[in-house]
Amino acid sequence: MVFHRYMDEGLKIYFRNREIKSWDPFMIGIDGLQTKPETRLEGGSIRIKGFVLPHRSKLSAEQYNYGKGPKDSWTAHQGFYVYRNRRLLVAGDWLGLFKREVHYDLCRIQIDLPNNFDDDWQIDIKKSIARPPSIYREQILAVAKEARNQAVEVYRHKGKVLKRKLASDEYFPFWEERARHGKRFYKINRKHPLLNELLAKAGDLKKDIEGVIQFIEETIPVPLITLQESENEKPHGQPFEGIDHNAIKETMQKLFNGFVKSGLSIEKAKARILNTEPYNFYPEYIEFLINE
């Protein structure tokens, strides 16, 4: 990763007689890659270029895994890539300008520096840290915002296309905000298809389940969540991010079967799932649903 640009130009690096393959974070040459116009600062000495990678539905399994990079995570590799004389200094970092959020997984921005800007960019002796000077902040922000906006559109595109193809439907969030005695509280949506089905089958346990749900609702650590968000110590993760998606796929298929059996058309059943949280985060799995 650090020397990939040299390696792509012919440099060979070996470890125990095994040639190391380069990893290009921008996946140059792959179909569907979108590149932004290059921005030049300091008379062209500093170059900034945004890349928006293809939606996962456009990638083969091999390409998608390649995009995860050495950190084995698309989210860990979003952000700026700062190079000094084509050697990578900082890989996948928003440089304190933005939060790391899964919606921007497809956004990677290349910054090229010459070797005479070390002091301005606060590059440390290990060549592993870089901080943009305040005089470039607005220009860097402008480039990044444009690339990020395009990346989030591509990220959400699959779901938008499917929703346009399918009929619109009522949205089913898992959590709802409610007011009580002039204060805010959060309630689990009893109309959510998963919970609605569970309660319908609960029989004598329905009252006990309701009691547990009430305790969950009344003990949400809202102050702690608010504090973490304001201090920006850790980015907020997407539902089921970083863990196995079998639960998503299995319950999605189960709901689909139930909707079809209840009389909904296949398209209407898919539309309803796309409007149900958290399945709206994973529209790519819709196409794998089978009418069993």
NORRA-V752467 format. One line per field, one symbol per residue. psi: psi as a letter, one per 40 degrees, with the letter a starting at -180 (. if undefined). burial: # if it has 24 or more other ideal C-beta (glycine too) atoms within 12 Angstrom, else .. A space follows every 50 residues. Layout:
BEGIN
psi = ???
burial = ???
END
This chain:
BEGIN
psi = ddfddddeeehhhihfehhhiihhdefheihehhiiihhhiffedhhhhi hhiiideeiiddddddddadefhddeeiaihhihfehhdhhghefediih idefdehhhhhhiaeeedddefhidefehhhhiddedddddddddddddd dddddedddddddddiiiiihgidiihihhfeihihihheehdddddddd edbeeddddddddddddeehgdddddddddefdhihiiheheiheddddd dddddddddddeeiidddddddddehhedeefdeedeehhg.
burial = #####................######..#..##.#..#.#....##### #########....#.####....###########.##########.#### #############...#...#.#......###...#...#..##.###.# ##.######..##..#.....####..........#####.####..#.. ............#.....................#..#.........#.. ######.##......##.##################..#...
END
